[in-house]
Amino acid sequence: MKKTVVLGASPKPIRYSYSAVEQLKSKGHEAVPIGIKDGSIAGIEIVKGTPEVEGVHTITLYLGPQRQPPYYEYIFSLKPKRIIFNPGTENMELIQMAKERGVEVEVGCTLVMLSLGNY
């Protein structure tokens, strides 16, 4: 199973990031929701700030490109094997940085990947 940081997690059930945490958990993946608002998703507390997280396989982004730069250093400090750019989060600068560091880049939808079984 793939430990996944959901960056941009929202406590609002209508948000895709909320569904992603629920689906990751239901498929047996450990989800670490990181956001800016208090709350929980599927019994998992949303963490604020830039917490240390060990053993990260995937970071799935739910932050628009304009909100990503302050997280660049943090993202790479987690040493992810893969970054998923969900629709609306595509950012050529961060994609290039990831590729230069040998991090796999996936431009796609976490929810679709999970539902198709190719996560």
N, CA, C and O atoms as a GROMACS GRO file, in nm:
protein
  476
    1MET      N    1   0.084  -0.119   0.000
    1MET     CA    2   0.000   0.000   0.000
    1MET      C    3   0.088   0.125   0.000
    1MET      O    4   0.201   0.122   0.049
    2LYS      N    5   0.036   0.232  -0.054
    2LYS     CA    6   0.115   0.353  -0.076
    2LYS      C    7   0.075   0.465   0.018
    2LYS      O    8  -0.036   0.517   0.010
    3LYS      N    9   0.167   0.502   0.108
    3LYS     CA   10   0.142   0.614   0.198
    3LYS      C   11   0.133   0.740   0.113
    3LYS      O   12   0.225   0.772   0.037
    4THR      N   13   0.022   0.812   0.126
    4THR     CA   14  -0.006   0.924   0.038
    4THR      C   15  -0.037   1.051   0.117
    4THR      O   16  -0.124   1.052   0.203
    5VAL      N   17   0.036   1.157   0.086
    5VAL     CA   18   0.007   1.290   0.140
    5VAL      C   19  -0.091   1.357   0.045
    5VAL      O   20  -0.064   1.370  -0.074
    6VAL      N   21  -0.204   1.401   0.099
    6VAL     CA   22  -0.304   1.474   0.021
    6VAL      C   23  -0.284   1.622   0.056
    6VAL      O   24  -0.332   1.670   0.158
    7LEU      N   25  -0.212   1.692  -0.032
    7LEU     CA   26  -0.176   1.831  -0.006
    7LEU      C   27  -0.285   1.922  -0.062
    7LEU      O   28  -0.309   1.927  -0.183
    8GLY      N   29  -0.349   1.995   0.030
    8GLY     CA   30  -0.463   2.078  -0.008
    8GLY      C   31  -0.593   2.015   0.036
    8GLY      O   32  -0.699   2.041  -0.022
    9ALA      N   33  -0.586   1.930   0.139
    9ALA     CA   34  -0.706   1.860   0.188
    9ALA      C   35  -0.805   1.958   0.249
    9ALA      O   36  -0.767   2.054   0.317
   10SER      N   37  -0.932   1.934   0.222
   10SER     CA   38  -1.040   2.019   0.271
   10SER      C   39  -1.137   1.936   0.356
   10SER      O   40  -1.165   1.821   0.323
   11PRO      N   41  -1.189   1.996   0.464
   11PRO     CA   42  -1.288   1.926   0.546
   11PRO      C   43  -1.429   1.929   0.485
   11PRO      O   44  -1.523   1.878   0.545
   12LYS      N   45  -1.443   1.989   0.366
   12LYS     CA   46  -1.574   1.997   0.301
   12LYS      C   47  -1.598   1.873   0.215
   12LYS      O   48  -1.521   1.845   0.123
   13PRO      N   49  -1.704   1.798   0.245
   13PRO     CA   50  -1.731   1.674   0.171
   13PRO      C   51  -1.751   1.693   0.020
   13PRO      O   52  -1.739   1.596  -0.055
   14ILE      N   53  -1.782   1.814  -0.026
   14ILE     CA   54  -1.801   1.834  -0.170
   14ILE      C   55  -1.670   1.847  -0.246
   14ILE      O   56  -1.670   1.849  -0.369
   15ARG      N   57  -1.558   1.856  -0.175
   15ARG     CA   58  -1.427   1.874  -0.240
   15ARG      C   59  -1.367   1.741  -0.283
   15ARG      O   60  -1.383   1.639  -0.215
   16TYR      N   61  -1.298   1.743  -0.396
   16TYR     CA   62  -1.233   1.622  -0.445
   16TYR      C   63  -1.126   1.571  -0.348
   16TYR      O   64  -1.107   1.450  -0.335
   17SER      N   65  -1.056   1.663  -0.281
   17SER     CA   66  -0.953   1.620  -0.186
   17SER      C   67  -1.014   1.538  -0.073
   17SER      O   68  -0.951   1.444  -0.023
   18TYR      N   69  -1.134   1.573  -0.033
   18TYR     CA   70  -1.205   1.498   0.072
   18TYR      C   71  -1.233   1.356   0.023
   18TYR      O   72  -1.206   1.258   0.093
   19SER      N   73  -1.286   1.347  -0.098
   19SER     CA   74  -1.314   1.215  -0.157
   19SER      C   75  -1.188   1.134  -0.174
   19SER      O   76  -1.189   1.012  -0.156
   20ALA      N   77  -1.078   1.200  -0.210
   20ALA     CA   78  -0.952   1.129  -0.229
   20ALA      C   79  -0.907   1.062  -0.099
   20ALA      O   80  -0.865   0.947  -0.100
   21VAL      N   81  -0.915   1.135   0.012
   21VAL     CA   82  -0.876   1.077   0.141
   21VAL      C   83  -0.966   0.957   0.173
   21VAL      O   84  -0.917   0.852   0.215
   22GLU      N   85  -1.096   0.973   0.154
   22GLU     CA   86  -1.190   0.862   0.180
   22GLU      C   87  -1.156   0.740   0.095
   22GLU      O   88  -1.151   0.628   0.145
   23GLN      N   89  -1.134   0.763  -0.035
   23GLN     CA   90  -1.107   0.651  -0.126
   23GLN      C   91  -0.972   0.585  -0.097
   23GLN      O   92  -0.960   0.463  -0.101
   24LEU      N   93  -0.871   0.667  -0.068
   24LEU     CA   94  -0.740   0.609  -0.033
   24LEU      C   95  -0.755   0.517   0.087
   24LEU      O   96  -0.705   0.404   0.087
   25LYS      N   97  -0.823   0.566   0.190
   25LYS     CA   98  -0.841   0.486   0.311
   25LYS      C   99  -0.919   0.358   0.280
   25LYS      O  100  -0.883   0.250   0.326
   26SER      N  101  -1.026   0.371   0.201
   26SER     CA  102  -1.109   0.254   0.172
   26SER      C  103  -1.034   0.149   0.089
   26SER      O  104  -1.068   0.031   0.092
   27LYS      N  105  -0.933   0.193   0.014
   27LYS     CA  106  -0.853   0.100  -0.068
   27LYS      C  107  -0.731   0.048   0.008
   27LYS      O  108  -0.650  -0.027  -0.047
   28GLY      N  109  -0.718   0.088   0.136
   28GLY     CA  110  -0.610   0.036   0.218
   28GLY      C  111  -0.482   0.117   0.220
   28GLY      O  112  -0.382   0.073   0.277
   29HIS      N  113  -0.484   0.235   0.158
   29HIS     CA  114  -0.366   0.321   0.159
   29HIS      C  115  -0.370   0.410   0.282
   29HIS      O  116  -0.477   0.450   0.328
   30GLU      N  117  -0.253   0.442   0.336
   30GLU     CA  118  -0.247   0.537   0.447
   30GLU      C  119  -0.250   0.678   0.390
   30GLU      O  120  -0.163   0.715   0.312
   31ALA      N  121  -0.351   0.755   0.428
   31ALA     CA  122  -0.366   0.892   0.379
   31ALA      C  123  -0.327   0.990   0.488
   31ALA      O  124  -0.365   0.974   0.604
   32VAL      N  125  -0.251   1.092   0.449
   32VAL     CA  126  -0.212   1.199   0.541
   32VAL      C  127  -0.266   1.330   0.481
   32VAL      O  128  -0.202   1.390   0.395
   33PRO      N  129  -0.385   1.374   0.528
   33PRO     CA  130  -0.442   1.498   0.474
   33PRO      C  131  -0.376   1.621   0.535
   33PRO      O  132  -0.372   1.636   0.657
   34ILE      N  133  -0.324   1.708   0.450
   34ILE     CA  134  -0.262   1.832   0.495
   34ILE      C  135  -0.339   1.947   0.432
   34ILE      O  136  -0.357   1.952   0.310
   35GLY      N  137  -0.385   2.039   0.516
   35GLY     CA  138  -0.464   2.151   0.467
   35GLY      C  139  -0.448   2.273   0.556
   35GLY      O  140  -0.360   2.278   0.642
   36ILE      N  141  -0.533   2.370   0.536
   36ILE     CA  142  -0.524   2.494   0.613
   36ILE      C  143  -0.642   2.512   0.708
   36ILE      O  144  -0.644   2.607   0.787
   37LYS      N  145  -0.741   2.423   0.700
   37LYS     CA  146  -0.859   2.434   0.787
   37LYS      C  147  -0.868   2.314   0.880
   37LYS      O  148  -0.830   2.203   0.844
   38ASP      N  149  -0.920   2.339   1.000
   38ASP     CA  150  -0.942   2.231   1.095
   38ASP      C  151  -1.051   2.138   1.045
   38ASP      O  152  -1.142   2.179   0.974
   39GLY      N  153  -1.040   2.013   1.083
   39GLY     CA  154  -1.142   1.916   1.048
   39GLY      C  155  -1.083   1.779   1.035
   39GLY      O  156  -0.964   1.757   1.059
   40SER      N  157  -1.168   1.686   0.995
   40SER     CA  158  -1.121   1.549   0.974
   40SER      C  159  -1.196   1.490   0.855
   40SER      O  160  -1.304   1.535   0.817
   41ILE      N  161  -1.134   1.388   0.799
   41ILE     CA  162  -1.191   1.316   0.684
   41ILE      C  163  -1.178   1.168   0.715
   41ILE      O  164  -1.069   1.117   0.740
   42ALA      N  165  -1.291   1.099   0.712
   42ALA     CA  166  -1.291   0.954   0.737
   42ALA      C  167  -1.219   0.918   0.866
   42ALA      O  168  -1.150   0.816   0.875
   43GLY      N  169  -1.235   1.004   0.968
   43GLY     CA  170  -1.173   0.979   1.097
   43GLY      C  171  -1.027   1.017   1.106
   43GLY      O  172  -0.962   0.991   1.208
   44ILE      N  173  -0.973   1.079   1.002
   44ILE     CA  174  -0.832   1.121   1.001
   44ILE      C  175  -0.828   1.274   1.014
   44ILE      O  176  -0.887   1.346   0.933
   45GLU      N  177  -0.758   1.323   1.116
   45GLU     CA  178  -0.748   1.468   1.136
   45GLU      C  179  -0.666   1.532   1.024
   45GLU      O  180  -0.563   1.479   0.982
   46ILE      N  181  -0.714   1.647   0.977
   46ILE     CA  182  -0.637   1.725   0.880
   46ILE      C  183  -0.524   1.793   0.956
   46ILE      O  184  -0.547   1.857   1.058
   47VAL      N  185  -0.403   1.777   0.904
   47VAL     CA  186  -0.285   1.836   0.966
   47VAL      C  187  -0.257   1.969   0.898
   47VAL      O  188  -0.266   1.981   0.776
   48LYS      N  189  -0.222   2.069   0.979
   48LYS     CA  190  -0.188   2.200   0.924
   48LYS      C  191  -0.037   2.216   0.919
   48LYS      O  192   0.036   2.148   0.991
   49GLY      N  193   0.008   2.307   0.834
   49GLY     CA  194   0.150   2.337   0.826
   49GLY      C  195   0.225   2.240   0.738
   49GLY      O  196   0.173   2.191   0.638
   50THR      N  197   0.348   2.213   0.778
   50THR     CA  198   0.437   2.126   0.700
   50THR      C  199   0.495   2.018   0.793
   50THR      O  200   0.613   2.023   0.828
   51PRO      N  201   0.414   1.923   0.833
   51PRO     CA  202   0.460   1.821   0.928
   51PRO      C  203   0.559   1.724   0.865
   51PRO      O  204   0.558   1.700   0.744
   52GLU      N  205   0.645   1.670   0.950
   52GLU     CA  206   0.734   1.564   0.903
   52GLU      C  207   0.651   1.438   0.883
   52GLU      O  208   0.574   1.398   0.971
   53VAL      N  209   0.667   1.377   0.768
   53VAL     CA  210   0.596   1.253   0.739
   53VAL      C  211   0.698   1.156   0.681
   53VAL      O  212   0.764   1.186   0.582
   54GLU      N  213   0.710   1.041   0.744
   54GLU     CA  214   0.808   0.941   0.700
   54GLU      C  215   0.743   0.843   0.603
   54GLU      O  216   0.623   0.816   0.610
   55GLY      N  217   0.824   0.790   0.513
   55GLY     CA  218   0.780   0.682   0.426
   55GLY      C  219   0.676   0.719   0.322
   55GLY      O  220   0.591   0.638   0.287
   56VAL      N  221   0.682   0.843   0.273
   56VAL     CA  222   0.584   0.889   0.174
   56VAL      C  223   0.612   0.826   0.039
   56VAL      O  224   0.724   0.833  -0.012
   57HIS      N  225   0.511   0.765  -0.020
   57HIS     CA  226   0.523   0.714  -0.155
   57HIS      C  227   0.475   0.818  -0.256
   57HIS      O  228   0.543   0.847  -0.354
   58THR      N  229   0.356   0.875  -0.229
   58THR     CA  230   0.292   0.964  -0.325
   58THR      C  231   0.245   1.092  -0.257
   58THR      O  232   0.197   1.091  -0.143
   59ILE      N  233   0.259   1.202  -0.328
   59ILE     CA  234   0.194   1.327  -0.289
   59ILE      C  235   0.094   1.357  -0.399
   59ILE      O  236   0.130   1.366  -0.516
   60THR      N  237  -0.032   1.372  -0.361
   60THR     CA  238  -0.135   1.407  -0.458
   60THR      C  239  -0.178   1.551  -0.430
   60THR      O  240  -0.217   1.585  -0.318
   61LEU      N  241  -0.168   1.634  -0.532
   61LEU     CA  242  -0.190   1.778  -0.516
   61LEU      C  243  -0.334   1.820  -0.541
   61LEU      O  244  -0.396   1.783  -0.640
   62TYR      N  245  -0.384   1.900  -0.448
   62TYR     CA  246  -0.514   1.964  -0.462
   62TYR      C  247  -0.498   2.113  -0.433
   62TYR      O  248  -0.587   2.177  -0.376
   63LEU      N  249  -0.384   2.167  -0.472
   63LEU     CA  250  -0.355   2.310  -0.460
   63LEU      C  251  -0.330   2.363  -0.601
   63LEU      O  252  -0.257   2.302  -0.679
   64GLY      N  253  -0.392   2.476  -0.633
   64GLY     CA  254  -0.367   2.537  -0.763
   64GLY      C  255  -0.222   2.579  -0.776
   64GLY      O  256  -0.154   2.599  -0.675
   65PRO      N  257  -0.173   2.593  -0.900
   65PRO     CA  258  -0.033   2.628  -0.924
   65PRO      C  259   0.014   2.753  -0.849
   65PRO      O  260   0.129   2.760  -0.805
   66GLN      N  261  -0.074   2.852  -0.835
   66GLN     CA  262  -0.036   2.977  -0.769
   66GLN      C  263  -0.012   2.958  -0.620
   66GLN      O  264   0.055   3.041  -0.558
   67ARG      N  265  -0.063   2.851  -0.561
   67ARG     CA  266  -0.045   2.825  -0.418
   67ARG      C  267   0.065   2.724  -0.388
   67ARG      O  268   0.096   2.697  -0.272
   68GLN      N  269   0.125   2.668  -0.493
   68GLN     CA  270   0.224   2.563  -0.474
   68GLN      C  271   0.365   2.610  -0.436
   68GLN      O  272   0.430   2.543  -0.355
   69PRO      N  273   0.415   2.724  -0.489
   69PRO     CA  274   0.555   2.760  -0.461
   69PRO      C  275   0.598   2.757  -0.315
   69PRO      O  276   0.709   2.712  -0.288
   70PRO      N  277   0.518   2.803  -0.219
   70PRO     CA  278   0.565   2.795  -0.080
   70PRO      C  279   0.586   2.651  -0.030
   70PRO      O  280   0.650   2.630   0.073
   71TYR      N  281   0.532   2.554  -0.102
   71TYR     CA  282   0.543   2.413  -0.062
   71TYR      C  283   0.652   2.337  -0.136
   71TYR      O  284   0.676   2.220  -0.104
   72TYR      N  285   0.719   2.398  -0.233
   72TYR     CA  286   0.819   2.325  -0.312
   72TYR      C  287   0.922   2.255  -0.223
   72TYR      O  288   0.943   2.134  -0.236
   73GLU      N  289   0.984   2.330  -0.135
   73GLU     CA  290   1.089   2.272  -0.050
   73GLU      C  291   1.031   2.160   0.037
   73GLU      O  292   1.092   2.055   0.054
   74TYR      N  293   0.913   2.185   0.091
   74TYR     CA  294   0.848   2.084   0.175
   74TYR      C  295   0.818   1.956   0.097
   74TYR      O  296   0.846   1.846   0.145
   75ILE      N  297   0.762   1.972  -0.021
   75ILE     CA  298   0.729   1.855  -0.104
   75ILE      C  299   0.851   1.766  -0.123
   75ILE      O  300   0.842   1.644  -0.105
   76PHE      N  301   0.963   1.824  -0.159
   76PHE     CA  302   1.082   1.743  -0.185
   76PHE      C  303   1.148   1.693  -0.057
   76PHE      O  304   1.222   1.595  -0.060
   77SER      N  305   1.123   1.761   0.056
   77SER     CA  306   1.178   1.714   0.184
   77SER      C  307   1.112   1.582   0.225
   77SER      O  308   1.170   1.506   0.304
   78LEU      N  309   0.993   1.555   0.174
   78LEU     CA  310   0.923   1.431   0.207
   78LEU      C  311   0.974   1.312   0.125
   78LEU      O  312   0.938   1.197   0.152
   79LYS      N  313   1.060   1.340   0.026
   79LYS     CA  314   1.119   1.236  -0.059
   79LYS      C  315   1.015   1.144  -0.122
   79LYS      O  316   1.024   1.022  -0.111
   80PRO      N  317   0.915   1.204  -0.190
   80PRO     CA  318   0.814   1.119  -0.253
   80PRO      C  319   0.871   1.044  -0.373
   80PRO      O  320   0.966   1.090  -0.437
   81LYS      N  321   0.813   0.930  -0.402
   81LYS     CA  322   0.850   0.857  -0.524
   81LYS      C  323   0.768   0.910  -0.642
   81LYS      O  324   0.809   0.898  -0.758
   82ARG      N  325   0.650   0.969  -0.610
   82ARG     CA  326   0.559   1.014  -0.716
   82ARG      C  327   0.480   1.136  -0.668
   82ARG      O  328   0.447   1.150  -0.551
   83ILE      N  329   0.452   1.225  -0.764
   83ILE     CA  330   0.363   1.338  -0.741
   83ILE      C  331   0.251   1.330  -0.844
   83ILE      O  332   0.277   1.320  -0.964
   84ILE      N  333   0.127   1.336  -0.795
   84ILE     CA  334   0.012   1.336  -0.885
   84ILE      C  335  -0.042   1.478  -0.895
   84ILE      O  336  -0.076   1.540  -0.794
   85PHE      N  337  -0.049   1.529  -1.016
   85PHE     CA  338  -0.106   1.661  -1.043
   85PHE      C  339  -0.250   1.638  -1.089
   85PHE      O  340  -0.275   1.601  -1.204
   86ASN      N  341  -0.344   1.659  -0.997
   86ASN     CA  342  -0.485   1.643  -1.029
   86ASN      C  343  -0.530   1.757  -1.121
   86ASN      O  344  -0.461   1.859  -1.129
   87PRO      N  345  -0.643   1.741  -1.190
   87PRO     CA  346  -0.689   1.847  -1.281
   87PRO      C  347  -0.693   1.984  -1.213
   87PRO      O  348  -0.750   2.000  -1.104
   88GLY      N  349  -0.632   2.082  -1.279
   88GLY     CA  350  -0.627   2.218  -1.226
   88GLY      C  351  -0.505   2.248  -1.141
   88GLY      O  352  -0.486   2.361  -1.097
   89THR      N  353  -0.420   2.145  -1.118
   89THR     CA  354  -0.300   2.167  -1.036
   89THR      C  355  -0.172   2.161  -1.119
   89THR      O  356  -0.062   2.174  -1.066
   90GLU      N  357  -0.186   2.140  -1.249
   90GLU     CA  358  -0.070   2.126  -1.337
   90GLU      C  359   0.018   2.250  -1.326
   90GLU      O  360  -0.029   2.363  -1.329
   91ASN      N  361   0.150   2.225  -1.313
   91ASN     CA  362   0.245   2.333  -1.292
   91ASN      C  363   0.379   2.289  -1.353
   91ASN      O  364   0.450   2.206  -1.297
   92MET      N  365   0.412   2.346  -1.468
   92MET     CA  366   0.532   2.302  -1.541
   92MET      C  367   0.660   2.322  -1.459
   92MET      O  368   0.751   2.240  -1.467
   93GLU      N  369   0.666   2.427  -1.381
   93GLU     CA  370   0.785   2.452  -1.299
   93GLU      C  371   0.806   2.337  -1.199
   93GLU      O  372   0.916   2.282  -1.188
   94LEU      N  373   0.700   2.300  -1.126
   94LEU     CA  374   0.711   2.193  -1.028
   94LEU      C  375   0.730   2.057  -1.095
   94LEU      O  376   0.803   1.972  -1.044
   95ILE      N  377   0.666   2.036  -1.208
   95ILE     CA  378   0.684   1.912  -1.283
   95ILE      C  379   0.831   1.896  -1.322
   95ILE      O  380   0.888   1.789  -1.306
   96GLN      N  381   0.891   2.004  -1.373
   96GLN     CA  382   1.032   1.999  -1.413
   96GLN      C  383   1.122   1.973  -1.293
   96GLN      O  384   1.215   1.893  -1.301
   97MET      N  385   1.093   2.040  -1.181
   97MET     CA  386   1.173   2.020  -1.059
   97MET      C  387   1.166   1.873  -1.015
   97MET      O  388   1.266   1.815  -0.974
   98ALA      N  389   1.047   1.816  -1.023
   98ALA     CA  390   1.029   1.676  -0.982
   98ALA      C  391   1.110   1.583  -1.072
   98ALA      O  392   1.181   1.495  -1.024
   99LYS      N  393   1.098   1.604  -1.203
   99LYS     CA  394   1.170   1.518  -1.298
   99LYS      C  395   1.321   1.528  -1.277
   99LYS      O  396   1.391   1.426  -1.285
  100GLU      N  397   1.372   1.649  -1.249
  100GLU     CA  398   1.515   1.666  -1.226
  100GLU      C  399   1.562   1.590  -1.102
  100GLU      O  400   1.679   1.554  -1.092
  101ARG      N  401   1.472   1.567  -1.009
  101ARG     CA  402   1.505   1.496  -0.885
  101ARG      C  403   1.471   1.347  -0.893
  101ARG      O  404   1.484   1.275  -0.794
  102GLY      N  405   1.428   1.302  -1.010
  102GLY     CA  406   1.397   1.161  -1.026
  102GLY      C  407   1.264   1.119  -0.966
  102GLY      O  408   1.243   1.000  -0.940
  103VAL      N  409   1.174   1.216  -0.943
  103VAL     CA  410   1.043   1.185  -0.888
  103VAL      C  411   0.947   1.160  -1.005
  103VAL      O  412   0.940   1.240  -1.098
  104GLU      N  413   0.874   1.050  -0.998
  104GLU     CA  414   0.776   1.020  -1.102
  104GLU      C  415   0.666   1.124  -1.100
  104GLU      O  416   0.618   1.165  -0.994
  105VAL      N  417   0.625   1.168  -1.218
  105VAL     CA  418   0.520   1.268  -1.231
  105VAL      C  419   0.400   1.205  -1.302
  105VAL      O  420   0.415   1.140  -1.406
  106GLU      N  421   0.284   1.224  -1.245
  106GLU     CA  422   0.161   1.173  -1.303
  106GLU      C  423   0.064   1.291  -1.314
  106GLU      O  424   0.029   1.352  -1.213
  107VAL      N  425   0.021   1.322  -1.435
  107VAL     CA  426  -0.081   1.425  -1.454
  107VAL      C  427  -0.210   1.349  -1.478
  107VAL      O  428  -0.231   1.292  -1.585
  108GLY      N  429  -0.296   1.349  -1.378
  108GLY     CA  430  -0.417   1.270  -1.386
  108GLY      C  431  -0.503   1.293  -1.263
  108GLY      O  432  -0.479   1.386  -1.186
  109CYS      N  433  -0.599   1.209  -1.244
  109CYS     CA  434  -0.694   1.223  -1.134
  109CYS      C  435  -0.680   1.105  -1.038
  109CYS      O  436  -0.698   0.990  -1.076
  110THR      N  437  -0.646   1.136  -0.915
  110THR     CA  438  -0.631   1.034  -0.814
  110THR      C  439  -0.757   0.948  -0.802
  110THR      O  440  -0.748   0.826  -0.791
  111LEU      N  441  -0.874   1.011  -0.803
  111LEU     CA  442  -1.000   0.937  -0.788
  111LEU      C  443  -1.022   0.839  -0.904
  111LEU      O  444  -1.067   0.727  -0.882
  112VAL      N  445  -0.989   0.881  -1.025
  112VAL     CA  446  -1.003   0.792  -1.141
  112VAL      C  447  -0.902   0.678  -1.130
  112VAL      O  448  -0.936   0.562  -1.154
  113MET      N  449  -0.779   0.710  -1.095
  113MET     CA  450  -0.676   0.607  -1.081
  113MET      C  451  -0.718   0.501  -0.979
  113MET      O  452  -0.702   0.381  -1.002
  114LEU      N  453  -0.771   0.546  -0.865
  114LEU     CA  454  -0.816   0.453  -0.762
  114LEU      C  455  -0.932   0.367  -0.812
  114LEU      O  456  -0.937   0.247  -0.786
  115SER      N  457  -1.026   0.430  -0.882
  115SER     CA  458  -1.144   0.354  -0.928
  115SER      C  459  -1.108   0.254  -1.037
  115SER      O  460  -1.175   0.151  -1.050
  116LEU      N  461  -1.003   0.282  -1.115
  116LEU     CA  462  -0.961   0.190  -1.220
  116LEU      C  463  -0.863   0.084  -1.170
  116LEU      O  464  -0.831  -0.012  -1.241
  117GLY      N  465  -0.816   0.103  -1.047
  117GLY     CA  466  -0.722   0.007  -0.991
  117GLY      C  467  -0.580   0.023  -1.038
  117GLY      O  468  -0.499  -0.069  -1.025
  118ASN      N  469  -0.547   0.140  -1.093
  118ASN     CA  470  -0.408   0.162  -1.139
  118ASN      C  471  -0.339   0.271  -1.059
  118ASN      O  472  -0.256   0.345  -1.111
  119TYR      N  473  -0.374   0.280  -0.931
  119TYR     CA  474  -0.312   0.379  -0.843
  119TYR      C  475  -0.172   0.332  -0.806
  119TYR      O  476  -0.101   0.401  -0.732
   0.00000   0.00000   0.00000
